[in-house]
Amino acid sequence: MMQRLNVAGPLLRAAATQGVEQQQQRGMATLKAISIRLKSVKNIQKITQSMKMVSAAKYARAERDLKKARPFGVGSQQFFEKAEIAVPEQTEKKHLVIAMTSDRGLCGAVHSGVARLIRNELADATLAANTKIVCVGDKSRSILQRIFAKNIIFVANEVGRLPPTFIDASKLADQILNSGYDFTDGKIVYNRFKSVVSYSLSNIPIFSRSSVEGAANLSVYDSLDADVIQSYLEFSLASLLFYTMKEGACSEQSSRMTAMDNASKNAGEMIDKLTLTFNRTRQAVITRELIEIISGASALEKEK
């Protein structure tokens, strides 16, 4: 019996020691995981803060450019309003929708809002059958292509990397007019900039030459033949595209700046919580180790 007890004693002590080591390993693994997560969140915060500073600089430039571009859009819209252009009822209507987005993300719901508005409008099967889409930017294409892939005529890429220019808008207008789709009317869906923290979804109507030639008040403008009307429509389409590009770029940069600021604040709150959790876990590990050392010393004293 004494031999069995002598053999059982070391086994129990070995099992207790193994349990202590496992607890220590679990505690250290938890501390290591928290430390890795804390370091990762700090790196993310540095990135978001840098992106906020870059977006702030780009936003300041985009706002200055927008003030210069707004007369292009306002002047073209005034012509359509004063001439009272409307689509003739007897003609078969063919609609064109231009989704004005960009290729870049991390800017809130700027791009998804444009695509969502178009998607909701084309929920009517009859309207969708007579509507074609031009996606300016990959963000609108990635959303609309899932349902309306057959409606997309083409996609304009490389938008948003650099500030938009009138040359870009002219190339886009030329590609739309030479796409082979003779639309009767259409619209440009874009984000209209209001303030640093506010923008709204808006649209600008566009019309074909046949619709313009049949306008009620077109006679107010003198010396308008077919060539002049065609030239003006090409210029007005490029002007409206340029204007909406600038509006969208300014809205995008302001929204990205706000999004990165919110992300930096959320990262800061997460860092505080992880730091508190790390300190509590480390204190618990130290306390547990002290208890185990004291318990082991007391057990040795009792054996003596």
PEFEN-V350936 format. One record per residue. N is the residue number from 0. NEAR is the number of other C-alpha atoms within 8 Angstrom. Layout:
n = <N | N>
near = <NEAR | NEAR>
//
This chain:
n = <0 | 1 | 2 | 3 | 4 | 5 | 6 | 7 | 8 | 9 | 10 | 11 | 12 | 13 | 14 | 15 | 16 | 17 | 18 | 19 | 20 | 21 | 22 | 23 | 24 | 25 | 26 | 27 | 28 | 29 | 30 | 31 | 32 | 33 | 34 | 35 | 36 | 37 | 38 | 39 | 40 | 41 | 42 | 43 | 44 | 45 | 46 | 47 | 48 | 49 | 50 | 51 | 52 | 53 | 54 | 55 | 56 | 57 | 58 | 59 | 60 | 61 | 62 | 63 | 64 | 65 | 66 | 67 | 68 | 69 | 70 | 71 | 72 | 73 | 74 | 75 | 76 | 77 | 78 | 79 | 80 | 81 | 82 | 83 | 84 | 85 | 86 | 87 | 88 | 89 | 90 | 91 | 92 | 93 | 94 | 95 | 96 | 97 | 98 | 99 | 100 | 101 | 102 | 103 | 104 | 105 | 106 | 107 | 108 | 109 | 110 | 111 | 112 | 113 | 114 | 115 | 116 | 117 | 118 | 119 | 120 | 121 | 122 | 123 | 124 | 125 | 126 | 127 | 128 | 129 | 130 | 131 | 132 | 133 | 134 | 135 | 136 | 137 | 138 | 139 | 140 | 141 | 142 | 143 | 144 | 145 | 146 | 147 | 148 | 149 | 150 | 151 | 152 | 153 | 154 | 155 | 156 | 157 | 158 | 159 | 160 | 161 | 162 | 163 | 164 | 165 | 166 | 167 | 168 | 169 | 170 | 171 | 172 | 173 | 174 | 175 | 176 | 177 | 178 | 179 | 180 | 181 | 182 | 183 | 184 | 185 | 186 | 187 | 188 | 189 | 190 | 191 | 192 | 193 | 194 | 195 | 196 | 197 | 198 | 199 | 200 | 201 | 202 | 203 | 204 | 205 | 206 | 207 | 208 | 209 | 210 | 211 | 212 | 213 | 214 | 215 | 216 | 217 | 218 | 219 | 220 | 221 | 222 | 223 | 224 | 225 | 226 | 227 | 228 | 229 | 230 | 231 | 232 | 233 | 234 | 235 | 236 | 237 | 238 | 239 | 240 | 241 | 242 | 243 | 244 | 245 | 246 | 247 | 248 | 249 | 250 | 251 | 252 | 253 | 254 | 255 | 256 | 257 | 258 | 259 | 260 | 261 | 262 | 263 | 264 | 265 | 266 | 267 | 268 | 269 | 270 | 271 | 272 | 273 | 274 | 275 | 276 | 277 | 278 | 279 | 280 | 281 | 282 | 283 | 284 | 285 | 286 | 287 | 288 | 289 | 290 | 291 | 292 | 293 | 294 | 295 | 296 | 297 | 298 | 299 | 300 | 301 | 302 | 303>
near = <4 | 5 | 6 | 7 | 8 | 8 | 8 | 8 | 8 | 8 | 8 | 8 | 8 | 8 | 8 | 8 | 8 | 8 | 8 | 9 | 8 | 8 | 8 | 10 | 8 | 8 | 11 | 9 | 8 | 9 | 11 | 8 | 8 | 11 | 9 | 8 | 9 | 11 | 8 | 8 | 11 | 11 | 8 | 9 | 12 | 9 | 8 | 12 | 11 | 8 | 10 | 13 | 9 | 8 | 12 | 11 | 8 | 9 | 11 | 8 | 8 | 13 | 9 | 8 | 9 | 12 | 8 | 7 | 11 | 9 | 8 | 11 | 13 | 8 | 8 | 11 | 9 | 8 | 8 | 9 | 8 | 7 | 11 | 9 | 12 | 8 | 10 | 7 | 5 | 4 | 6 | 5 | 9 | 11 | 11 | 12 | 13 | 12 | 15 | 16 | 16 | 14 | 12 | 8 | 7 | 7 | 12 | 9 | 6 | 12 | 12 | 10 | 9 | 16 | 12 | 8 | 8 | 11 | 9 | 7 | 7 | 9 | 8 | 7 | 7 | 6 | 9 | 11 | 6 | 9 | 11 | 12 | 12 | 13 | 15 | 15 | 16 | 13 | 13 | 17 | 11 | 8 | 9 | 11 | 9 | 7 | 5 | 8 | 8 | 5 | 9 | 12 | 9 | 7 | 11 | 11 | 9 | 8 | 13 | 11 | 7 | 5 | 7 | 12 | 7 | 9 | 6 | 9 | 14 | 11 | 8 | 11 | 12 | 9 | 8 | 7 | 9 | 7 | 7 | 5 | 6 | 6 | 11 | 12 | 14 | 12 | 11 | 14 | 14 | 15 | 15 | 12 | 11 | 8 | 6 | 7 | 8 | 7 | 10 | 8 | 10 | 8 | 8 | 9 | 8 | 9 | 12 | 11 | 9 | 7 | 14 | 12 | 8 | 10 | 11 | 8 | 8 | 10 | 6 | 6 | 6 | 5 | 4 | 7 | 6 | 6 | 6 | 8 | 12 | 9 | 8 | 8 | 10 | 11 | 9 | 9 | 10 | 13 | 14 | 12 | 12 | 16 | 13 | 14 | 12 | 13 | 13 | 14 | 12 | 13 | 14 | 10 | 14 | 13 | 13 | 13 | 14 | 11 | 11 | 13 | 11 | 8 | 10 | 12 | 8 | 8 | 12 | 10 | 8 | 9 | 11 | 8 | 8 | 11 | 9 | 8 | 9 | 11 | 8 | 8 | 11 | 10 | 8 | 8 | 11 | 8 | 8 | 8 | 9 | 8 | 8 | 9 | 8 | 8 | 8 | 8 | 8 | 8 | 8 | 8 | 7 | 6 | 5 | 4>
//
